[in-house]
Amino acid sequence: MEKQRVLLFFCLLLPCSSSFLPWVSSSEGGLENVSPKRLFVFGDSYADTGNTEKSSGAWHLPYGATFPGEPSGRFSDGLVLTDYVASFLGIKSPQPYSWRNDANQTLLQHGMNFAYGGTGVFDTMAREPNMTTQIDYFQSLVEQNVYTKHDLSSSVALVSLAGNDYAAFAMKNANQEEELPSFITSVIDQLVHDLKRIKGLGVGKIAVTALEPLGCLPQLTAVSSFKNCSSNWNSISRLHNHKLHRSLQELKKNESVTGSSSSWSSALVVLDLHSAFVSALSMLRHQSGNSSENPLKPCCVGATEGYSCGNVGDKGVKNYVLCDHPETSFFWDNIHPSQNGWRTVYSFLRSSLCHLL
């Protein structure tokens, strides 16, 4: 308990601009083993660190150019949300599930990442497993005693949802305006069911992301030359987050009424990506001042219409262009933050992450 107090003390005092906490490095004889945990990750490309098929864009340069220096299956030039959460907990990023048979078994002690780019709580346009199937994979490992109940009780689950369900809904439904509210409710209901399953398997604490402002993603701001966010899509994010918070409050309320021992109040942490994205974009816009840098503009884009970041022609010709300063960008491509973007978002999430200790 005393060690946890020390962690919380440092969490409150360290500057938010720090990208990694000092006890991450095992070479420093400090706090690296203060609060050992495993991290289990479920979700989409905002959390995927290498599960997606090698044919995906994340396995082609310039993805991974900043870290680890080559493509690693991360949808960014470098680190993503999972890496920063793992670092905060003082552990290495957990191994992707698809690598489980090839990985050094000692690496499994950090947990496992089941997130796949393009997925959602339901089936989307992606071929990769949705969140229900990802939890099935996790449950299978628990039943095989790869992870024991003791392992899980001190572990954290990160549940990341970045809007793929809504993108798929928009592609499939003509009457979006009428059917959207009920669809959002179904997404939240399924998400809450997923959280219950994860906790029921024995995971001690769960961090679930609120939805980022979808209307500010470059694929939607391109029509305004990356100057204005889409109010319609941002309203979807707000409604999703409102329903999410209301459902989670109801979950905790029912716990107090029934006298349940499941301890949802202390087990559940919401990572408010919406506020973090808005704050990060505002801060970067202020820092850029009157320069030409625009945080809404992606760093890596197709050189001509029909191409995307990472696309290379038959003769090795790069069909994409990069911004001059990737290290100061917020968005890497049309959907995903750059490493700098995630580092900035992380700085606004740290106070919430403290509740995982």
C-alpha positions in Angstrom: 0.0 0.0 0.0 2.9 2.4 0.9 4.4 1.8 -2.5 1.1 2.6 -4.2 1.1 5.9 -2.3 4.6 6.7 -3.6 3.4 6.0 -7.1 0.4 8.3 -6.7 2.6 11.0 -5.2 5.0 10.9 -8.2 2.0 10.8 -10.6 0.6 14.0 -9.2 4.0 15.8 -9.1 5.6 14.9 -12.4 5.1 17.3 -15.3 2.6 16.3 -17.9 5.0 17.0 -20.7 7.0 13.9 -19.7 6.5 11.2 -22.3 7.7 8.4 -20.1 7.8 7.9 -16.3 11.3 7.5 -14.8 10.6 4.0 -13.4 10.2 2.5 -16.9 13.9 1.9 -17.4 15.1 -1.3 -15.7 18.7 0.1 -15.7 17.7 2.7 -13.1 17.5 1.0 -9.7 14.4 3.0 -8.8 10.6 2.2 -8.9 10.4 -0.1 -11.9 9.1 -3.0 -9.8 6.9 -1.0 -7.4 3.6 -2.0 -8.8 3.9 -4.9 -11.2 1.0 -5.3 -13.6 0.0 -6.9 -16.8 -1.8 -5.0 -19.5 -4.4 -6.6 -21.7 -5.6 -4.6 -24.7 -8.8 -4.8 -26.7 -9.8 -2.6 -29.5 -8.7 -1.1 -32.8 -5.9 0.7 -34.6 -5.5 3.3 -31.9 -4.2 0.5 -29.7 -2.9 -2.2 -32.1 0.8 -2.8 -31.9 1.2 -5.4 -34.6 -1.8 -7.8 -34.9 -3.1 -6.6 -38.2 -2.2 -8.6 -41.3 1.2 -7.8 -42.9 -0.7 -6.6 -46.0 -2.0 -3.6 -44.2 -0.5 -0.1 -44.6 0.9 -0.2 -41.0 3.5 -2.7 -42.2 4.9 -0.4 -44.8 7.2 2.6 -44.5 7.0 5.4 -43.5 4.9 3.8 -40.7 7.3 3.1 -37.8 9.9 5.6 -39.1 10.2 7.4 -35.8 9.8 4.2 -33.6 11.2 1.6 -33.9 12.7 2.8 -37.1 10.9 0.3 -39.3 7.2 -0.8 -39.7 6.0 -2.6 -36.7 2.2 -2.8 -37.4 1.5 0.4 -35.5 -0.7 2.8 -37.3 1.6 5.7 -36.7 5.2 6.9 -37.3 5.9 5.6 -33.8 4.3 4.9 -30.4 0.6 4.6 -30.0 -1.8 4.8 -27.0 -1.0 1.3 -25.8 2.7 2.1 -25.5 2.1 5.2 -23.4 -0.3 3.4 -21.0 2.1 0.5 -20.6 4.9 2.9 -19.9 2.8 4.6 -17.3 2.3 1.3 -15.6 6.0 0.7 -15.7 5.9 -2.3 -18.0 6.8 -3.1 -21.6 4.1 -2.9 -24.3 2.4 -6.3 -24.2 3.0 -8.7 -27.1 0.4 -8.7 -29.9 -1.8 -11.8 -29.8 -0.9 -12.8 -33.3 2.8 -13.1 -32.2 2.0 -15.3 -29.2 3.5 -18.5 -30.7 6.7 -16.9 -31.8 7.3 -14.6 -28.8 9.7 -15.3 -26.0 7.5 -16.7 -23.2 9.0 -14.3 -20.7 7.5 -11.4 -22.7 4.0 -12.7 -21.9 4.5 -11.6 -18.3 3.6 -8.1 -19.5 0.1 -9.2 -20.7 -1.2 -9.4 -24.3 -2.5 -7.1 -26.9 -5.7 -8.3 -28.7 -6.5 -5.1 -30.6 -6.8 -5.2 -34.4 -6.8 -2.2 -36.7 -10.2 -1.4 -38.3 -12.4 -3.3 -35.8 -15.2 -2.3 -33.4 -17.5 -3.8 -30.9 -19.5 -5.2 -33.9 -18.3 -6.4 -37.3 -17.0 -3.5 -39.4 -15.6 -3.3 -42.9 -12.4 -4.9 -41.6 -11.8 -8.7 -41.7 -10.1 -8.7 -38.3 -11.9 -9.9 -35.2 -14.3 -7.6 -33.4 -14.1 -7.0 -29.7 -16.3 -10.0 -28.7 -13.8 -12.3 -30.6 -10.8 -10.6 -29.0 -12.3 -11.3 -25.6 -12.9 -14.9 -26.7 -9.1 -15.2 -27.4 -8.4 -13.8 -24.0 -10.8 -16.1 -22.3 -9.2 -19.1 -24.0 -5.8 -18.1 -22.6 -7.3 -17.8 -19.1 -8.9 -21.2 -19.4 -5.6 -22.7 -20.5 -4.0 -21.1 -17.4 -1.6 -19.0 -19.4 -2.7 -16.3 -17.0 -3.9 -17.2 -13.5 -6.5 -15.5 -11.4 -3.7 -14.0 -9.3 -2.1 -12.6 -12.5 -5.3 -11.0 -13.5 -6.3 -9.5 -10.2 -3.3 -7.1 -10.4 -3.7 -6.4 -14.1 -5.2 -3.6 -16.2 -7.3 -3.9 -19.3 -7.3 -1.1 -21.9 -10.4 -1.0 -24.1 -10.1 1.3 -27.0 -12.9 2.3 -29.3 -12.2 4.9 -32.0 -15.3 5.0 -34.2 -15.0 2.2 -36.7 -18.5 1.0 -35.8 -19.9 4.4 -36.9 -17.9 4.5 -40.1 -19.3 1.1 -41.0 -22.8 2.3 -40.1 -22.5 5.4 -42.3 -21.4 3.2 -45.3 -24.3 0.8 -44.9 -27.3 3.0 -43.9 -29.1 5.5 -46.0 -31.4 6.7 -43.2 -28.5 7.6 -40.8 -30.3 10.5 -39.1 -33.2 8.4 -38.0 -31.4 5.2 -37.1 -28.2 6.6 -35.6 -29.5 7.2 -32.0 -30.6 3.6 -31.6 -27.4 2.3 -33.2 -25.3 4.4 -30.7 -27.3 2.8 -27.9 -26.6 -0.7 -29.3 -22.8 0.1 -29.5 -22.8 1.3 -25.8 -24.8 -1.7 -24.6 -22.4 -4.1 -26.3 -19.4 -2.2 -25.0 -20.8 -2.4 -21.4 -21.4 -6.1 -21.9 -17.8 -6.5 -23.1 -16.5 -4.6 -20.0 -18.5 -7.0 -17.8 -17.0 -10.0 -19.5 -13.4 -8.7 -19.1 -14.0 -8.0 -15.4 -15.7 -11.3 -14.9 -12.6 -13.1 -16.1 -10.8 -11.5 -13.2 -9.0 -8.4 -14.5 -8.6 -5.9 -11.6 -9.0 -2.6 -13.4 -10.3 -1.5 -16.7 -9.5 1.7 -18.6 -12.1 2.4 -21.4 -11.7 5.3 -23.9 -14.3 7.8 -24.6 -14.7 8.6 -28.3 -12.4 11.3 -29.8 -13.9 14.1 -31.8 -14.5 12.2 -35.0 -15.2 15.3 -37.0 -11.7 16.6 -36.4 -10.0 13.6 -38.1 -8.2 14.7 -41.3 -10.4 12.5 -43.6 -13.3 14.7 -42.6 -11.6 18.0 -42.4 -10.0 17.7 -45.8 -13.1 19.2 -47.5 -12.4 22.4 -45.6 -8.6 22.3 -46.4 -8.1 21.0 -42.8 -9.5 24.2 -41.3 -12.8 23.1 -39.8 -14.0 20.0 -38.0 -17.3 18.4 -39.1 -20.0 19.3 -36.6 -22.2 16.4 -37.6 -19.6 13.8 -36.9 -18.5 15.6 -33.7 -22.2 15.4 -32.5 -21.9 11.6 -32.9 -18.9 11.6 -30.6 -20.7 13.7 -28.0 -23.8 11.5 -28.1 -21.7 8.4 -27.8 -19.7 9.8 -24.9 -22.9 11.0 -23.1 -24.5 7.6 -23.4 -21.3 5.9 -22.3 -21.0 8.0 -19.2 -24.7 7.5 -18.4 -24.4 3.7 -18.8 -21.3 3.5 -16.6 -22.9 5.6 -13.9 -25.9 3.3 -14.0 -23.6 0.3 -13.7 -22.0 1.8 -10.5 -25.4 2.9 -9.2 -26.8 -0.6 -9.5 -23.7 -1.9 -7.7 -24.4 0.3 -4.7 -28.1 -0.6 -4.6 -27.6 -4.3 -4.8 -24.6 -4.3 -2.5 -22.6 -6.1 -5.2 -18.9 -6.9 -4.4 -17.8 -6.3 -7.9 -16.4 -2.9 -7.1 -17.1 -1.2 -10.4 -16.5 2.2 -8.8 -12.9 1.5 -8.1 -12.2 -0.8 -11.1 -13.4 1.4 -14.0 -11.5 4.4 -15.4 -12.7 6.4 -18.4 -9.9 7.9 -20.6 -11.5 11.0 -22.0 -9.9 11.0 -25.5 -12.4 13.6 -26.6 -11.2 16.3 -24.1 -7.6 15.2 -24.6 -7.8 15.5 -28.4 -9.4 18.9 -28.1 -6.9 20.2 -25.5 -3.9 18.8 -27.5 -5.1 20.3 -30.8 -5.7 23.7 -29.1 -2.3 23.6 -27.5 -0.5 22.7 -30.7 -2.4 25.3 -32.6 -1.3 27.9 -30.1 2.3 26.8 -30.2 2.3 27.0 -34.0 1.2 30.7 -33.8 1.2 32.3 -37.2 3.3 29.6 -38.9 1.9 27.4 -41.7 1.7 24.4 -39.4 -1.8 23.2 -39.0 -2.5 20.4 -36.4 -5.6 19.2 -38.3 -3.5 18.4 -41.4 -2.0 14.9 -41.6 1.8 14.6 -42.0 1.6 11.6 -44.4 -0.8 11.8 -47.4 -1.1 10.3 -50.8 0.8 12.2 -53.5 -2.2 12.2 -55.8 -5.9 11.3 -55.5 -6.5 7.6 -54.9 -3.3 7.0 -52.9 -2.7 6.9 -49.2 0.2 7.1 -46.8 2.6 4.2 -47.3 1.5 3.4 -50.8 4.4 2.5 -53.2 4.2 1.8 -56.9 5.4 -1.2 -58.8 8.8 0.4 -59.5 9.3 1.5 -55.9 8.0 5.0 -56.5 6.5 6.5 -53.3 2.9 7.5 -53.9 2.9 9.6 -50.7 4.5 12.7 -49.3 5.6 13.6 -45.8 5.4 16.9 -44.0 8.6 18.7 -43.2 8.5 18.2 -39.4 6.8 14.9 -38.4 8.0 15.4 -34.9 5.7 18.4 -34.4 2.6 17.0 -36.2 -0.5 15.8 -34.4 -2.0 13.6 -37.1 0.2 11.1 -38.9 -2.3 10.0 -41.6 -6.0 10.6 -42.3 -7.2 8.9 -39.1 -4.3 8.3 -36.7 -2.2 10.5 -34.5 1.5 10.7 -34.9 3.8 9.7 -32.0 3.9 13.4 -31.1 0.2 13.5 -31.2 -0.2 10.5 -28.9 2.5 11.9 -26.5 0.5 15.2 -26.3 -2.8 13.3 -25.8 -1.1 11.2 -23.1 -0.1 14.3 -21.2 -3.8 15.2 -20.8 -4.7 11.6 -19.8 -2.1 11.1 -17.0 -4.4 12.3 -14.2 -7.0 9.7 -15.2 -4.3 7.0 -15.5 -3.3 7.6 -11.9 -6.6 5.9 -10.9 -5.2 2.6 -12.3 -2.5 2.5 -9.7 
